[in-house]
């Protein structure tokens, strides 16, 4: 991936770190690496720690008792830190691509923030730790990322490559797109009316798969603008999507697969919907809330 072709974002910030221990509350979406962690913790403590996080209990616009850390802008125009440079350019490419797509629909794309942290962080959705993995908080419209996750993505999930890392960012930005077009509000309304969140066809799975599809749309449209993908890049993103499917993570964590507890979709589904978005380059192809998955 020739990521140097991307424009650096001006919306990347960093916090001071710290902020208390992990709370599985928050209304944010469960991070790419977080499901396997919560599954293991649930087994250890014999408590369901996944459902409270996904159902948003005690969430919305509420905050935990901790204070949100002060933030400072990241110098995205200093190429000395290659990892920061990469993140800034990929995030800038999401801004430009989604700005163009929204303009085509006579709408304005409200740019999110990308908040870099280490260890733990307080957000408008509650407290979270590095263990949750990257996530999006609709309460403050920020993507949260601990850069150490990229190493975990390679070592633990066997998903290497620049575009695999770009996919992680694009997926979380996909949740921001959902926030802007009203998907979060409709899903929350349906949940309150008794619709199932977990399960193979639950709303959580459908919402996550749509974010995968939106990541594919971004990949298609950014390639049209920048011509920055190289041989093997799409395969690396598809491999990343495959490695973090519910069935794969559950099988690795406890040796069995329980579809009733799915929250993100199977490996095959995540690959399918990313590919769907990439092949079409059209948001309209990403209606995961209708029909089979």
Backbone as CSV, one residue per row, in Angstrom:
resi,resn,N_x,N_y,N_z,CA_x,CA_y,CA_z,C_x,C_y,C_z
1,UNK,0.849,-1.192,0.000,0.000,0.000,0.000,0.885,1.242,0.000
2,UNK,0.698,2.091,-1.006,1.482,3.317,-1.091,0.774,4.423,-0.302
3,UNK,0.758,4.247,1.032,-0.063,5.120,1.876,0.462,6.553,1.922
4,UNK,1.682,6.776,1.460,2.219,8.131,1.422,1.462,9.053,0.487
5,UNK,0.620,8.486,-0.384,-0.183,9.308,-1.292,-1.344,9.981,-0.573
6,UNK,-1.671,9.524,0.610,-2.805,10.081,1.338,-2.512,11.445,1.929
7,UNK,-3.562,12.236,2.114,-3.435,13.549,2.754,-3.507,13.371,4.265
8,UNK,-2.637,14.051,4.980,-2.652,13.965,6.439,-3.862,14.688,7.010
9,UNK,-4.519,14.052,7.934,-5.680,14.643,8.602,-5.241,15.684,9.622
10,UNK,-6.122,16.623,9.878,-5.927,17.592,10.963,-6.809,17.261,12.161
11,UNK,-7.388,16.068,12.169,-8.336,15.684,13.213,-7.843,14.533,14.076
12,UNK,-6.533,14.403,14.200,-5.959,13.363,15.047,-5.454,14.005,16.326
13,UNK,-5.833,13.436,17.444,-5.464,13.975,18.751,-4.959,12.851,19.631
14,UNK,-4.360,13.225,20.749,-3.904,12.225,21.699,-4.215,12.681,23.111
15,UNK,-4.429,11.704,23.999,-4.714,12.007,25.389,-3.495,11.798,26.246
16,UNK,-3.691,12.056,27.528,-2.573,11.950,28.462,-2.397,10.547,29.002
17,UNK,-3.293,9.601,28.626,-3.187,8.224,29.118,-3.859,8.094,30.463
18,UNK,-3.814,6.900,30.989,-4.445,6.643,32.291,-5.950,6.703,32.178
19,UNK,-6.609,7.059,33.284,-8.047,7.222,33.212,-8.830,6.118,33.852
20,UNK,-8.187,5.250,34.597,-8.941,4.247,35.327,-8.996,2.931,34.583
21,UNK,-9.568,1.941,35.237,-9.613,0.599,34.682,-10.714,0.446,33.655
22,UNK,-10.743,-0.721,33.066,-11.706,-1.020,32.023,-13.095,-1.227,32.602
23,UNK,-14.074,-0.625,31.929,-15.474,-0.887,32.226,-16.138,-1.358,30.957
24,UNK,-16.882,-2.503,30.974,-17.492,-2.989,29.762,-18.760,-2.237,29.429
25,UNK,-18.928,-1.029,29.899,-20.077,-0.210,29.584,-19.665,0.822,28.550
26,UNK,-20.617,1.302,27.796,-20.198,2.415,26.996,-20.920,2.775,25.755
27,UNK,-21.752,1.992,25.155,-22.425,2.403,23.946,-21.509,2.515,22.757
28,UNK,-20.201,2.349,22.940,-19.298,2.300,21.811,-19.394,0.919,21.194
29,UNK,-18.870,0.768,20.005,-18.877,-0.544,19.398,-17.687,-1.326,19.913
30,UNK,-17.879,-2.613,20.109,-16.807,-3.462,20.597,-15.680,-3.481,19.586
31,UNK,-14.463,-3.271,20.054,-13.322,-3.168,19.161,-13.021,-4.474,18.449
32,UNK,-12.203,-4.389,17.418,-11.898,-5.551,16.602,-11.235,-6.658,17.405
33,UNK,-10.427,-6.289,18.381,-9.767,-7.319,19.183,-10.470,-7.589,20.489
34,UNK,-11.530,-6.826,20.763,-12.123,-6.882,22.088,-13.001,-8.082,22.364
35,UNK,-13.604,-8.652,21.319,-14.549,-9.735,21.553,-13.891,-10.924,22.224
36,UNK,-12.734,-11.336,21.712,-12.086,-12.513,22.292,-11.693,-12.255,23.736
37,UNK,-11.310,-11.020,24.058,-10.937,-10.675,25.432,-12.157,-10.799,26.349
38,UNK,-13.290,-10.254,25.912,-14.490,-10.305,26.743,-15.021,-11.727,26.873
39,UNK,-14.871,-12.528,25.821,-15.288,-13.929,25.912,-14.481,-14.641,26.989
40,UNK,-13.163,-14.440,26.959,-12.301,-15.089,27.954,-12.628,-14.617,29.366
41,UNK,-12.804,-13.283,29.535,-13.140,-12.755,30.854,-14.491,-13.282,31.334
42,UNK,-15.441,-13.428,30.421,-16.747,-13.963,30.798,-16.622,-15.384,31.314
43,UNK,-15.767,-16.174,30.665,-15.571,-17.552,31.103,-14.878,-17.609,32.461
44,UNK,-13.889,-16.727,32.654,-13.130,-16.719,33.906,-14.011,-16.315,35.082
45,UNK,-14.775,-15.228,34.908,-15.571,-14.697,36.013,-16.996,-15.232,36.047
46,UNK,-17.323,-16.104,35.053,-18.663,-16.703,34.977,-19.747,-15.629,34.971
47,UNK,-19.466,-14.565,34.243,-20.420,-13.477,34.063,-20.433,-13.079,32.604
48,UNK,-21.604,-12.682,32.115,-21.715,-12.211,30.740,-21.268,-10.753,30.687
49,UNK,-20.043,-10.520,30.224,-19.518,-9.165,30.130,-19.732,-8.566,28.747
50,UNK,-20.198,-9.386,27.809,-20.361,-8.903,26.436,-21.685,-8.162,26.262
51,UNK,-22.784,-8.762,26.741,-24.100,-8.157,26.551,-24.209,-6.753,27.124
52,UNK,-23.724,-6.487,28.358,-23.836,-5.122,28.874,-23.124,-4.104,28.003
53,UNK,-21.968,-4.482,27.452,-21.235,-3.537,26.603,-22.034,-3.232,25.353
54,UNK,-22.555,-4.291,24.706,-23.242,-4.091,23.434,-24.612,-3.466,23.596
55,UNK,-25.282,-3.744,24.717,-26.622,-3.204,24.906,-26.615,-1.762,25.341
56,UNK,-25.443,-1.245,25.722,-25.348,0.166,26.081,-25.954,0.490,27.421
57,UNK,-26.007,-0.466,28.351,-26.576,-0.208,29.667,-25.770,0.874,30.375
58,UNK,-26.469,1.881,30.846,-25.811,2.967,31.534,-24.993,3.818,30.602
59,UNK,-25.418,3.909,29.322,-24.613,4.608,28.339,-25.341,5.785,27.774
60,UNK,-25.273,5.915,26.424,-25.823,7.102,25.796,-24.871,8.242,25.968
61,UNK,-25.408,9.376,26.408,-24.548,10.546,26.575,-23.939,10.619,27.964
62,UNK,-24.239,9.621,28.793,-23.719,9.642,30.146,-22.234,9.346,30.144
63,UNK,-21.545,9.826,31.164,-20.147,9.525,31.348,-19.979,8.751,32.642
64,UNK,-18.849,8.078,32.734,-18.514,7.467,33.998,-18.039,8.552,34.940
65,UNK,-17.751,8.151,36.166,-17.371,9.147,37.158,-16.007,9.762,36.875
66,UNK,-15.210,9.112,36.018,-13.895,9.646,35.701,-13.988,10.844,34.785
67,UNK,-12.934,11.608,34.732,-12.873,12.765,33.864,-12.243,12.387,32.531
68,UNK,-12.783,12.931,31.454,-12.176,12.727,30.151,-10.868,13.495,30.114
69,UNK,-9.800,12.823,29.696,-8.489,13.444,29.755,-8.381,14.602,28.772
70,UNK,-7.577,15.598,29.122,-7.317,16.673,28.171,-6.602,16.108,26.948
71,UNK,-6.860,16.714,25.810,-6.270,16.227,24.569,-5.396,17.287,23.929
72,UNK,-4.475,16.821,23.113,-3.639,17.720,22.329,-3.626,17.216,20.895
73,UNK,-3.469,18.135,19.965,-3.418,17.759,18.558,-2.121,17.026,18.262
74,UNK,-2.220,16.031,17.420,-1.036,15.297,16.982,-0.445,16.006,15.766
75,UNK,0.855,16.127,15.746,1.527,16.737,14.604,1.596,15.712,13.470
76,UNK,0.572,15.744,12.632,0.491,14.772,11.549,1.418,15.103,10.383
77,UNK,2.028,16.248,10.428,2.864,16.668,9.302,4.345,16.448,9.584
78,UNK,4.622,15.680,10.630,6.000,15.331,10.967,6.225,13.860,10.617
79,UNK,6.917,13.583,9.525,7.079,12.197,9.074,8.073,11.395,9.903
80,UNK,8.628,11.976,10.954,9.623,11.272,11.759,9.043,10.015,12.400
81,UNK,7.761,10.071,12.820,7.093,8.912,13.411,6.258,8.257,12.317
82,UNK,6.758,7.176,11.760,6.113,6.559,10.610,4.719,6.038,10.944
83,UNK,4.541,5.517,12.153,3.233,4.975,12.529,2.189,6.084,12.624
84,UNK,2.566,7.211,13.220,1.668,8.352,13.286,1.375,8.877,11.879
85,UNK,2.409,8.961,11.075,2.258,9.426,9.695,1.266,8.550,8.945
86,UNK,1.385,7.238,9.115,0.471,6.291,8.470,-0.967,6.516,8.905
87,UNK,-1.187,6.572,10.208,-2.540,6.747,10.736,-3.153,8.055,10.238
88,UNK,-2.378,9.123,10.272,-2.889,10.422,9.843,-3.288,10.412,8.377
89,UNK,-2.494,9.758,7.549,-2.786,9.748,6.113,-3.984,8.858,5.790
90,UNK,-4.094,7.724,6.452,-5.256,6.867,6.229,-6.522,7.569,6.705
91,UNK,-6.434,8.209,7.883,-7.610,8.912,8.400,-7.982,10.078,7.475
92,UNK,-6.971,10.768,6.954,-7.236,11.835,5.997,-7.924,11.307,4.748
93,UNK,-7.539,10.101,4.321,-8.171,9.502,3.146,-9.628,9.138,3.418
94,UNK,-9.943,8.769,4.654,-11.354,8.507,4.971,-12.150,9.810,4.925
95,UNK,-11.549,10.896,5.382,-12.242,12.188,5.345,-12.539,12.617,3.915
96,UNK,-11.531,12.504,3.055,-11.697,12.935,1.671,-12.688,12.049,0.922
97,UNK,-12.585,10.751,1.143,-13.458,9.816,0.424,-14.904,9.957,0.852
98,UNK,-15.150,9.950,2.163,-16.531,10.058,2.622,-17.081,11.459,2.373
99,UNK,-16.229,12.469,2.400,-16.686,13.803,2.035,-17.198,13.838,0.611
100,UNK,-16.486,13.162,-0.275,-16.904,13.092,-1.673,-18.203,12.316,-1.830
101,UNK,-18.300,11.178,-1.140,-19.513,10.353,-1.246,-20.732,11.100,-0.716
102,UNK,-20.603,11.741,0.434,-21.729,12.487,0.993,-22.122,13.628,0.066
103,UNK,-21.135,14.310,-0.522,-21.437,15.413,-1.439,-22.231,14.922,-2.645
104,UNK,-21.958,13.718,-3.094,-22.700,13.141,-4.211,-24.161,12.921,-3.862
105,UNK,-24.449,12.823,-2.571,-25.824,12.650,-2.099,-26.375,13.949,-1.507
106,UNK,-25.737,15.058,-1.880,-26.173,16.385,-1.411,-26.217,16.476,0.107
107,UNK,-25.227,15.882,0.747,-25.130,15.908,2.208,-23.715,16.322,2.589
108,UNK,-23.558,16.736,3.836,-22.251,17.151,4.331,-21.706,16.096,5.285
109,UNK,-20.482,15.711,5.051,-19.824,14.747,5.919,-19.187,15.485,7.091
110,UNK,-19.654,15.194,8.284,-19.080,15.772,9.494,-17.906,14.903,9.915
111,UNK,-16.725,15.454,9.864,-15.524,14.665,10.137,-15.425,14.295,11.616
112,UNK,-15.105,13.025,11.899,-14.881,12.611,13.289,-13.459,12.956,13.716
113,UNK,-13.162,12.692,14.966,-11.805,12.798,15.493,-11.235,11.387,15.650
114,UNK,-9.946,11.283,15.514,-9.241,10.049,15.840,-8.417,10.313,17.084
115,UNK,-8.743,9.622,18.163,-8.087,9.840,19.454,-7.137,8.694,19.734
116,UNK,-5.858,8.991,19.832,-4.844,7.999,20.164,-4.621,7.982,21.670
117,UNK,-4.536,6.777,22.236,-4.328,6.673,23.678,-3.448,5.475,23.978
118,UNK,-2.995,5.414,25.205,-2.229,4.268,25.695,-2.823,3.796,27.014
119,UNK,-3.017,2.518,27.122,-3.462,1.946,28.389,-4.960,1.970,28.572
120,UNK,-5.502,3.128,28.916,-6.936,3.259,29.123,-7.349,4.679,28.811
121,UNK,-8.650,4.864,28.677,-9.138,6.166,28.249,-10.570,6.360,28.734
122,UNK,-10.902,7.603,29.041,-12.279,7.974,29.366,-12.907,8.616,28.128
123,UNK,-14.105,8.190,27.798,-14.794,8.707,26.629,-16.203,9.120,27.008
124,UNK,-16.904,9.729,26.077,-18.303,10.067,26.316,-19.169,8.821,26.419
125,UNK,-18.636,7.674,26.041,-19.349,6.402,26.139,-18.930,5.596,27.367
126,UNK,-18.007,6.111,28.159,-17.552,5.394,29.334,-16.058,5.146,29.276
127,UNK,-15.591,4.292,30.170,-14.165,3.981,30.255,-13.850,2.760,29.413
128,UNK,-12.657,2.736,28.859,-12.221,1.576,28.081,-10.726,1.416,28.242
129,UNK,-10.263,0.195,27.989,-8.834,-0.078,28.064,-8.345,-0.570,26.720
130,UNK,-7.034,-0.695,26.618,-6.422,-1.200,25.398,-6.994,-2.558,25.008
131,UNK,-7.388,-3.360,26.001,-7.880,-4.710,25.723,-9.108,-4.724,24.835
132,UNK,-9.862,-3.646,24.818,-11.075,-3.599,24.002,-10.734,-3.517,22.522
133,UNK,-9.561,-3.028,22.187,-9.209,-2.821,20.797,-9.778,-1.504,20.288
134,UNK,-9.569,-1.183,19.040,-10.102,0.063,18.474,-11.631,0.084,18.559
135,UNK,-12.202,1.257,18.785,-13.655,1.351,18.853,-14.099,2.767,18.507
136,UNK,-15.381,2.880,18.217,-15.991,4.179,17.908,-17.008,4.516,18.981
137,UNK,-16.992,5.755,19.442,-17.961,6.228,20.421,-18.894,7.218,19.741
138,UNK,-20.166,6.883,19.578,-21.107,7.823,18.950,-21.385,9.037,19.818
139,UNK,-21.144,8.916,21.131,-21.427,10.031,22.030,-20.560,11.242,21.777
140,UNK,-19.304,11.023,21.393,-18.417,12.151,21.082,-17.915,12.129,19.644
141,UNK,-18.397,11.135,18.886,-18.044,10.993,17.468,-16.533,10.924,17.268
142,UNK,-15.926,10.021,18.046,-14.483,9.823,17.947,-14.163,8.344,17.765
143,UNK,-13.132,8.093,16.974,-12.544,6.766,16.866,-11.388,6.709,17.856
144,UNK,-11.347,5.671,18.677,-10.304,5.506,19.685,-9.374,4.364,19.284
145,UNK,-8.079,4.623,19.367,-7.097,3.651,18.912,-5.837,3.710,19.766
146,UNK,-5.440,2.553,20.281,-4.125,2.395,20.883,-3.245,1.780,19.795
147,UNK,-2.189,2.484,19.426,-1.358,2.036,18.314,-0.718,0.674,18.556
148,UNK,-0.632,0.256,19.815,-0.082,-1.072,20.102,-0.956,-2.176,19.512
149,UNK,-2.216,-1.848,19.214,-3.104,-2.863,18.645,-2.596,-3.354,17.296
150,UNK,-1.918,-2.506,16.554,-1.422,-2.917,15.252,-0.434,-4.074,15.375
151,UNK,0.377,-4.054,16.433,1.288,-5.170,16.662,0.511,-6.416,17.050
152,UNK,-0.535,-6.218,17.864,-1.384,-7.348,18.248,-2.089,-7.924,17.029
153,UNK,-2.508,-7.047,16.122,-3.167,-7.493,14.899,-2.271,-8.446,14.124
154,UNK,-0.995,-8.142,14.116,-0.043,-8.987,13.398,0.309,-10.248,14.177
155,UNK,0.596,-10.098,15.461,1.093,-11.221,16.244,-0.008,-12.168,16.703
156,UNK,-1.123,-11.605,17.115,-2.189,-12.414,17.711,-3.222,-12.861,16.692
157,UNK,-3.540,-11.963,15.769,-4.577,-12.275,14.792,-4.012,-12.632,13.423
158,UNK,-2.697,-12.657,13.306,-2.029,-13.096,12.087,-2.492,-12.302,10.869
159,UNK,-2.701,-11.011,11.084,-3.140,-10.137,10.002,-2.102,-9.027,9.836
160,UNK,-1.171,-9.251,8.935,-0.096,-8.292,8.724,-0.391,-7.439,7.496
161,UNK,0.346,-6.359,7.358,0.233,-5.527,6.173,-0.400,-4.180,6.462
162,UNK,0.035,-3.179,5.694,-0.479,-1.820,5.889,-1.976,-1.741,5.649
163,UNK,-2.465,-2.447,4.643,-3.886,-2.307,4.346,-4.755,-3.031,5.357
164,UNK,-4.224,-4.045,6.011,-4.959,-4.665,7.117,-5.167,-3.644,8.219
165,UNK,-4.130,-2.833,8.508,-4.248,-1.784,9.518,-5.193,-0.675,9.043
166,UNK,-5.131,-0.368,7.769,-6.038,0.642,7.225,-7.485,0.174,7.327
167,UNK,-7.711,-1.108,7.124,-9.058,-1.675,7.254,-9.609,-1.467,8.662
168,UNK,-8.759,-1.639,9.664,-9.183,-1.434,11.056,-9.728,-0.019,11.235
169,UNK,-8.992,0.964,10.748,-9.425,2.356,10.866,-10.690,2.588,10.057
170,UNK,-10.724,2.064,8.833,-11.875,2.272,7.952,-13.151,1.658,8.528
171,UNK,-13.009,0.517,9.214,-14.172,-0.118,9.848,-14.764,0.785,10.917
172,UNK,-13.911,1.352,11.765,-14.416,2.227,12.827,-15.017,3.511,12.248
173,UNK,-14.406,4.034,11.194,-14.997,5.199,10.522,-16.346,4.814,9.906
174,UNK,-16.471,3.564,9.493,-17.762,3.085,8.997,-18.859,3.235,10.036
175,UNK,-18.507,3.039,11.313,-19.486,3.265,12.382,-19.856,4.741,12.472
176,UNK,-18.900,5.615,12.215,-19.212,7.047,12.225,-20.185,7.381,11.107
177,UNK,-19.996,6.788,9.958,-20.940,6.985,8.854,-22.334,6.532,9.278
178,UNK,-22.392,5.407,9.984,-23.685,4.933,10.496,-24.315,5.951,11.435
179,UNK,-23.495,6.565,12.270,-23.997,7.588,13.175,-24.602,8.742,12.389
180,UNK,-23.915,9.175,11.342,-24.376,10.330,10.577,-25.658,10.048,9.798
181,UNK,-25.835,8.828,9.319,-27.019,8.524,8.505,-28.166,7.953,9.332
182,UNK,-27.990,7.887,10.661,-29.095,7.526,11.542,-29.198,6.070,11.914
183,UNK,-28.229,5.248,11.520,-28.297,3.819,11.825,-28.222,3.567,13.325
184,UNK,-27.354,4.295,14.028,-27.220,4.104,15.472,-28.542,4.388,16.178
185,UNK,-29.195,5.473,15.811,-30.448,5.834,16.467,-31.535,4.796,16.199
186,UNK,-31.613,4.311,14.965,-32.630,3.318,14.628,-32.363,1.992,15.328
187,UNK,-31.092,1.623,15.427,-30.750,0.379,16.114,-31.079,0.471,17.594
188,UNK,-30.767,1.607,18.201,-31.078,1.792,19.614,-32.578,1.771,19.857
189,UNK,-33.330,2.391,18.967,-34.786,2.377,19.101,-35.322,0.957,19.002
190,UNK,-34.802,0.190,18.063,-35.238,-1.195,17.900,-34.878,-2.024,19.127
191,UNK,-33.697,-1.777,19.698,-33.292,-2.507,20.901,-34.248,-2.243,22.045
192,UNK,-34.624,-0.986,22.210,-35.537,-0.632,23.286,-36.916,-1.238,23.086
193,UNK,-37.242,-1.538,21.844,-38.531,-2.154,21.553,-38.465,-3.665,21.612
194,UNK,-37.306,-4.195,22.005,-37.185,-5.624,22.233,-36.480,-6.419,21.151
195,UNK,-35.964,-5.757,20.129,-35.259,-6.480,19.076,-33.973,-7.085,19.627
196,UNK,-33.628,-8.256,19.155,-32.438,-8.958,19.627,-31.182,-8.284,19.095
197,UNK,-30.217,-8.062,19.992,-28.941,-7.503,19.581,-27.956,-8.614,19.227
198,UNK,-27.823,-9.604,20.098,-26.899,-10.702,19.838,-27.552,-11.760,18.962
199,UNK,-26.738,-12.717,18.527,-27.232,-13.810,17.708,-26.822,-13.654,16.254
200,UNK,-26.909,-14.739,15.531,-26.412,-14.775,14.157,-27.089,-13.768,13.242
201,UNK,-28.332,-13.395,13.556,-29.040,-12.402,12.748,-29.413,-11.179,13.574
202,UNK,-28.766,-10.997,14.737,-29.078,-9.878,15.622,-28.641,-8.543,15.046
203,UNK,-29.140,-7.492,15.651,-28.846,-6.153,15.163,-27.373,-5.795,15.286
204,UNK,-26.716,-6.304,16.320,-25.296,-6.001,16.478,-24.492,-6.560,15.316
205,UNK,-24.783,-7.806,14.934,-24.091,-8.421,13.798,-24.351,-7.631,12.531
206,UNK,-25.601,-7.253,12.312,-25.944,-6.514,11.096,-25.242,-5.151,11.068
207,UNK,-25.137,-4.521,12.221,-24.484,-3.224,12.286,-22.985,-3.349,12.018
208,UNK,-22.353,-4.370,12.578,-20.926,-4.572,12.363,-20.624,-4.935,10.912
209,UNK,-21.454,-5.771,10.321,-21.217,-6.157,8.932,-21.407,-4.977,7.989
210,UNK,-22.316,-4.079,8.332,-22.462,-2.886,7.501,-21.215,-2.010,7.584
211,UNK,-20.618,-1.916,8.777,-19.376,-1.157,8.913,-18.268,-1.801,8.089
212,UNK,-18.239,-3.128,8.009,-17.281,-3.809,7.138,-17.530,-3.441,5.680
213,UNK,-18.796,-3.425,5.297,-19.155,-3.075,3.925,-18.759,-1.637,3.612
214,UNK,-19.020,-0.730,4.546,-18.616,0.665,4.353,-17.094,0.784,4.224
215,UNK,-16.358,-0.055,4.966,-14.899,-0.065,4.826,-14.512,-0.487,3.414
216,UNK,-15.256,-1.435,2.859,-15.008,-1.852,1.484,-15.319,-0.750,0.485
217,UNK,-16.410,-0.023,0.712,-16.747,1.113,-0.141,-15.624,2.136,-0.118
218,UNK,-15.126,2.420,1.086,-14.013,3.365,1.214,-12.790,2.872,0.452
219,UNK,-12.484,1.568,0.561,-11.325,1.015,-0.137,-11.454,1.214,-1.644
220,UNK,-12.648,0.970,-2.159,-12.891,1.144,-3.589,-12.702,2.589,-4.019
221,UNK,-13.357,3.494,-3.311,-13.356,4.896,-3.730,-12.006,5.568,-3.479
222,UNK,-11.320,5.187,-2.411,-10.002,5.769,-2.177,-9.007,5.283,-3.225
223,UNK,-9.183,4.038,-3.677,-8.322,3.530,-4.738,-8.559,4.303,-6.041
224,UNK,-9.801,4.627,-6.321,-10.101,5.422,-7.514,-9.414,6.780,-7.456
225,UNK,-9.357,7.372,-6.269,-8.772,8.702,-6.129,-7.245,8.665,-6.090
226,UNK,-6.695,7.690,-5.377,-5.272,7.724,-5.066,-4.434,6.676,-5.799
227,UNK,-5.096,5.627,-6.265,-4.369,4.529,-6.914,-3.206,4.081,-6.023
228,UNK,-3.522,3.774,-4.780,-2.473,3.484,-3.805,-2.392,2.026,-3.385
229,UNK,-3.298,1.186,-3.850,-3.255,-0.221,-3.469,-2.264,-0.979,-4.343
230,UNK,-1.625,-1.951,-3.728,-0.639,-2.766,-4.421,-1.044,-4.234,-4.327
231,UNK,-0.347,-5.070,-5.050,-0.666,-6.489,-5.059,-0.652,-7.059,-3.640
232,UNK,-1.714,-7.744,-3.299,-1.827,-8.376,-1.988,-2.521,-7.541,-0.937
233,UNK,-2.777,-6.256,-1.217,-3.378,-5.384,-0.196,-4.800,-5.811,0.149
234,UNK,-5.628,-6.034,-0.859,-7.007,-6.435,-0.591,-7.032,-7.771,0.135
235,UNK,-6.149,-8.669,-0.253,-6.077,-9.966,0.421,-5.736,-9.801,1.901
236,UNK,-4.875,-8.826,2.231,-4.515,-8.610,3.636,-5.703,-8.089,4.427
237,UNK,-6.522,-7.245,3.808,-7.724,-6.755,4.486,-8.733,-7.886,4.664
238,UNK,-8.907,-8.704,3.641,-9.827,-9.831,3.747,-9.369,-10.825,4.800
239,UNK,-8.056,-11.020,4.908,-7.520,-11.901,5.943,-7.797,-11.339,7.328
240,UNK,-7.636,-10.013,7.491,-7.926,-9.392,8.779,-9.390,-9.578,9.142
241,UNK,-10.277,-9.374,8.164,-11.711,-9.557,8.412,-12.009,-10.998,8.806
242,UNK,-11.329,-11.934,8.165,-11.544,-13.354,8.449,-11.075,-13.722,9.849
243,UNK,-9.953,-13.155,10.283,-9.361,-13.517,11.565,-10.187,-13.053,12.757
244,UNK,-11.062,-12.072,12.546,-11.810,-11.517,13.675,-13.299,-11.826,13.602
245,UNK,-13.657,-12.870,12.851,-15.049,-13.321,12.857,-15.420,-13.953,14.185
246,UNK,-16.682,-13.861,14.551,-17.143,-14.433,15.824,-16.812,-15.912,15.943
247,UNK,-17.054,-16.672,14.869,-16.824,-18.109,14.944,-15.344,-18.423,15.153
248,UNK,-14.470,-17.698,14.464,-13.034,-17.920,14.621,-12.563,-17.562,16.021
249,UNK,-13.008,-16.406,16.529,-12.590,-15.975,17.861,-13.123,-16.902,18.947
250,UNK,-14.371,-17.328,18.820,-14.945,-18.214,19.827,-14.259,-19.578,19.807
251,UNK,-13.969,-20.063,18.628,-13.311,-21.366,18.527,-11.930,-21.319,19.173
252,UNK,-11.216,-20.198,18.962,-9.892,-20.058,19.557,-9.971,-19.876,21.070
253,UNK,-11.022,-19.196,21.538,-11.120,-18.877,22.957,-11.608,-20.047,23.798
254,UNK,-12.574,-20.818,23.266,-13.149,-21.878,24.101,-13.396,-23.186,23.359
255,UNK,-12.989,-23.268,22.111,-13.066,-24.521,21.389,-14.406,-24.826,20.771
256,UNK,-15.414,-24.001,21.033,-16.743,-24.214,20.470,-17.278,-22.901,19.903
257,UNK,-18.285,-23.006,19.082,-18.916,-21.837,18.464,-20.366,-21.761,18.921
258,UNK,-20.769,-20.602,19.421,-22.134,-20.401,19.922,-22.773,-19.262,19.126
259,UNK,-23.486,-19.576,18.054,-24.066,-18.525,17.209,-25.000,-17.585,17.952
260,UNK,-25.660,-18.069,19.009,-26.590,-17.208,19.745,-25.885,-16.040,20.423
261,UNK,-24.567,-16.132,20.574,-23.823,-15.052,21.222,-23.028,-14.211,20.225
262,UNK,-23.251,-14.424,18.937,-22.525,-13.649,17.927,-22.839,-12.160,18.063
263,UNK,-21.821,-11.344,17.833,-21.998,-9.881,17.890,-21.444,-9.168,16.658
264,UNK,-20.540,-9.841,15.920,-19.880,-9.185,14.787,-20.061,-9.918,13.462
265,UNK,-20.502,-11.151,13.486,-20.629,-11.931,12.268,-19.502,-12.933,12.120
266,UNK,-19.737,-13.942,11.308,-18.729,-14.969,11.087,-17.602,-14.429,10.206
267,UNK,-16.533,-15.185,10.161,-15.411,-14.800,9.303,-15.859,-14.682,7.851
268,UNK,-16.651,-15.662,7.398,-17.120,-15.640,6.010,-17.996,-14.427,5.743
269,UNK,-18.839,-14.076,6.703,-19.710,-12.913,6.529,-18.921,-11.614,6.486
270,UNK,-17.916,-11.493,7.332,-17.129,-10.263,7.358,-16.366,-10.088,6.049
271,UNK,-15.835,-11.188,5.538,-15.158,-11.140,4.237,-16.157,-10.791,3.143
272,UNK,-17.328,-11.428,3.179,-18.345,-11.193,2.146,-18.741,-9.733,2.073
273,UNK,-18.991,-9.114,3.231,-19.523,-7.754,3.202,-18.435,-6.722,2.918
274,UNK,-17.212,-6.967,3.342,-16.130,-6.081,2.902,-15.973,-6.172,1.394
275,UNK,-16.000,-7.382,0.871,-15.850,-7.576,-0.574,-17.012,-6.928,-1.329
276,UNK,-18.222,-7.034,-0.762,-19.391,-6.420,-1.401,-19.204,-4.911,-1.553
277,UNK,-18.760,-4.271,-0.480,-18.529,-2.833,-0.538,-17.412,-2.467,-1.488
278,UNK,-16.351,-3.290,-1.507,-15.207,-2.991,-2.360,-15.557,-3.161,-3.832
279,UNK,-16.304,-4.190,-4.156,-16.640,-4.438,-5.553,-17.623,-3.411,-6.102
280,UNK,-18.517,-2.913,-5.251,-19.540,-1.977,-5.727,-19.118,-0.519,-5.599
281,UNK,-18.414,-0.184,-4.524,-18.089,1.206,-4.252,-19.317,2.043,-3.978
282,UNK,-20.405,1.383,-3.566,-21.700,2.050,-3.428,-22.306,1.741,-2.064
283,UNK,-22.633,2.789,-1.301,-23.248,2.593,0.005,-24.542,1.797,-0.082
284,UNK,-25.252,1.937,-1.185,-26.543,1.265,-1.328,-26.408,-0.253,-1.296
285,UNK,-25.214,-0.757,-1.570,-25.006,-2.209,-1.558,-24.837,-2.745,-0.149
286,UNK,-24.806,-1.859,0.849,-24.465,-2.240,2.220,-25.661,-2.335,3.157
287,UNK,-26.832,-2.640,2.638,-28.003,-2.753,3.505,-28.033,-4.140,4.145
288,UNK,-27.293,-4.274,5.213,-27.223,-5.547,5.929,-28.426,-5.775,6.831
289,UNK,-29.294,-4.793,6.924,-30.448,-4.905,7.811,-31.659,-5.525,7.111
290,UNK,-31.522,-5.846,5.842,-32.614,-6.464,5.097,-32.137,-7.756,4.459
291,UNK,-32.878,-8.816,4.671,-32.549,-10.075,4.008,-31.486,-10.869,4.720
292,UNK,-31.050,-11.955,4.092,-30.042,-12.830,4.706,-28.681,-12.182,4.727
293,UNK,-27.832,-12.675,5.646,-26.476,-12.160,5.778,-25.450,-13.075,5.108
